[in-house]
Amino acid sequence: MAAKSRPKSDAPDASDRVSRIREGVTAAILEHRLLPGTKLGEDEIGEIYGASRTLVRTALQQLAHEGIVNIEKNRGAFVARPTPADAREVFEARRLIEPTIVDHAVDAVSPAWIGRLQRHLAEEREAEQRGDARASVRLSGDFHRLVAEMSGHSIYLGFLKELIARSSLIILLYRRHDTPACGTDHHAGIVAAIRKCDREAARAQMLSHLNEIEAELFLKDPAADELRLADVLGA
């Protein structure tokens, strides 16, 4: 007997289903399981989440508004492919808000929060030691989000969640393969400065960290320096 497909009802938990789709797609991007340019078929996503096309379309439109998905007329939705210019803008935005996030985190420092950060660092090191690249990428983004949660600034947290997802796509496209995406040693330095309530050091550590991540990217637009095969392969 054939298995019944899951119902695709819009009620009563429509907003929950939209959130699940958004979170699922975003998580897959953060873990580099969904690559830039991947087509996001509405019917297939609907089957996965037991949701109607209307709800899937709503979720994809929200992700498009955040710059994580591109929706093309008559073609559908695709995981975004950020350009080098997009990458520079994302890291410029992160340099503007993350030092301020660290300021607020220093104000909120407590044994409980330091414990959470230390446990997170331990998870990052474990993932790195076992060679789990997907977990390492996800945990790296989670670290920055955790510091933002510690700050208690909901607006900055919302902005940073979007920037982290965009950063994951950028790192996937432009990271030099011989460099780590986001070093645990850098994160440990940020935590140490927060624990000491050293605001200046925490800000400097965060800025240095973000600058280093961007510096390890090969932000060159292939279209800007396109070569003809005859120039490359000709005698």
C-alpha positions in Angstrom: 0.0 0.0 0.0 1.5 3.4 -1.1 2.4 5.8 1.7 0.1 8.8 2.0 1.8 12.1 1.4 1.7 14.6 4.2 -1.1 17.1 4.2 -0.3 20.6 2.9 -2.6 22.7 5.0 -2.1 26.4 5.5 -3.9 26.4 8.9 -3.7 26.5 11.8 0.1 26.6 12.1 1.0 28.5 8.9 3.5 30.8 10.5 5.2 27.9 12.2 5.6 26.1 8.9 6.9 29.2 7.2 9.5 29.6 10.0 10.5 25.9 9.7 11.1 26.3 6.0 13.1 29.5 6.5 15.2 28.0 9.3 15.7 24.7 7.4 17.0 26.5 4.3 19.1 28.9 6.3 20.7 26.1 8.3 21.5 24.2 5.1 23.2 27.3 3.8 25.1 27.9 7.0 26.4 24.3 6.9 27.3 24.6 3.2 24.8 21.8 2.3 23.0 24.1 -0.1 25.4 25.7 -2.6 25.1 29.1 -4.2 22.9 28.9 -7.3 21.0 25.8 -6.2 17.4 25.8 -7.4 14.8 25.8 -4.6 11.8 24.0 -6.1 8.5 25.0 -4.4 6.9 21.6 -4.9 9.9 19.7 -3.6 10.2 21.9 -0.5 6.5 21.6 0.1 6.8 17.8 0.1 9.7 18.0 2.5 7.9 20.2 5.0 4.3 19.2 4.4 3.5 22.7 3.3 1.5 24.3 0.5 3.1 26.2 -2.3 1.7 29.4 -0.8 3.6 28.9 2.4 6.8 27.8 0.6 6.6 30.9 -1.6 6.1 33.1 1.5 9.2 31.6 3.1 11.3 32.0 0.0 10.1 35.6 -0.4 11.2 36.4 3.1 14.6 34.8 2.4 14.9 36.8 -0.8 14.2 40.0 1.2 17.2 39.0 3.4 19.4 38.5 0.4 19.8 34.8 1.0 17.7 33.7 -2.0 17.2 35.2 -5.4 13.8 34.9 -7.1 13.9 35.1 -10.9 10.8 35.7 -13.0 9.6 32.6 -14.8 12.6 30.6 -13.4 11.9 30.3 -9.7 14.0 30.7 -6.5 17.7 30.0 -6.2 20.3 30.2 -3.4 21.9 33.6 -3.9 25.3 34.0 -5.5 26.8 37.1 -3.8 29.3 39.1 -5.8 32.7 40.3 -4.5 31.1 43.8 -4.1 28.3 42.1 -2.0 31.0 40.4 0.1 32.7 43.7 0.9 29.5 45.3 1.9 28.6 42.4 4.2 31.9 42.6 6.0 31.7 46.4 6.2 28.3 46.0 7.9 29.6 43.4 10.3 32.5 45.6 11.2 30.1 48.4 12.0 27.7 46.4 14.3 29.7 43.6 15.9 32.1 45.7 17.9 29.0 47.5 19.4 27.5 44.1 20.0 30.6 43.2 22.0 30.2 46.4 24.0 26.7 45.3 25.1 28.0 41.7 25.7 30.6 43.1 28.1 27.9 45.0 29.9 25.9 41.7 30.3 28.9 39.5 31.4 28.0 36.9 34.0 29.3 33.5 35.1 26.4 31.8 33.3 27.1 33.6 30.0 30.8 32.9 30.2 30.0 29.3 30.8 27.8 29.1 27.7 30.6 30.7 25.6 33.2 28.4 27.0 31.0 25.3 26.3 30.5 26.6 22.7 34.2 27.0 22.2 34.7 23.4 23.4 32.1 22.2 20.8 34.0 24.2 18.1 37.3 22.5 19.0 35.7 19.1 19.1 34.3 19.6 15.6 37.6 20.8 14.3 39.5 17.9 15.8 37.2 15.3 14.3 37.4 17.1 10.9 33.6 17.8 10.8 33.7 20.8 8.3 29.9 21.3 8.2 29.6 21.4 12.0 32.6 23.7 12.2 31.0 26.2 9.7 27.7 26.1 11.6 29.3 26.5 15.0 31.4 29.4 13.8 28.3 31.3 12.8 26.6 30.2 16.0 29.4 31.8 18.0 28.8 35.2 16.6 25.1 34.8 17.1 25.6 33.7 20.7 27.6 36.9 21.5 24.8 38.9 19.9 22.2 37.1 22.1 24.4 37.8 25.1 24.3 41.5 24.2 20.5 41.6 24.7 20.1 43.8 21.6 17.3 42.3 19.6 17.7 44.6 16.6 21.4 43.9 16.2 20.7 40.2 16.7 18.2 40.3 13.8 20.7 42.1 11.5 23.5 39.8 12.4 21.5 36.6 11.7 21.0 37.8 8.1 24.7 38.8 7.8 25.9 35.5 9.1 23.8 33.6 6.5 25.2 35.9 3.7 28.7 35.5 5.1 28.4 31.7 4.8 27.6 32.0 1.1 30.4 34.4 0.6 32.9 32.1 2.4 31.7 29.1 0.4 32.3 31.0 -2.9 35.4 32.9 -2.2 37.4 31.3 0.6 40.9 30.2 -0.3 41.0 26.5 0.2 44.1 26.5 2.4 42.6 28.7 5.1 40.1 28.1 7.9 36.7 29.8 7.6 36.7 31.2 11.2 39.4 30.3 13.7 38.5 29.0 17.2 41.6 30.8 18.6 40.1 34.1 17.5 36.8 33.2 19.2 38.7 32.2 22.4 40.5 35.6 22.4 37.1 37.4 22.1 35.7 35.4 25.0 38.8 36.1 27.1 38.4 39.8 26.6 34.7 39.7 27.4 35.3 37.7 30.5 37.8 40.3 31.7 35.3 43.1 30.9 38.1 44.6 28.7 35.9 46.5 26.3 38.7 47.9 24.2 40.4 44.5 23.8 37.1 42.8 23.0 36.3 45.4 20.2 39.8 45.1 18.8 39.7 41.3 18.8 36.4 41.3 17.0 37.5 43.8 14.4 40.8 41.9 13.8 38.9 38.7 13.5 36.4 40.1 10.9 39.3 41.7 9.0 41.2 38.4 8.9 38.2 36.5 7.6 37.7 39.0 4.8 41.4 39.0 4.0 41.4 35.3 3.5 38.7 35.6 0.8 39.7 35.8 -2.9 37.3 38.7 -3.8 37.9 38.9 -7.5 35.1 39.0 -10.0 35.9 36.6 -12.8 34.0 38.8 -15.3 36.4 41.7 -14.5 39.4 39.8 -15.8 38.0 37.4 -18.3 40.5 35.6 -20.5 40.0 34.1 -23.9 40.9 30.4 -24.2 43.2 31.3 -27.1 45.2 33.6 -24.8 45.5 30.9 -22.2 46.0 27.8 -24.3 47.4 29.2 -27.5 51.0 28.8 -28.5 
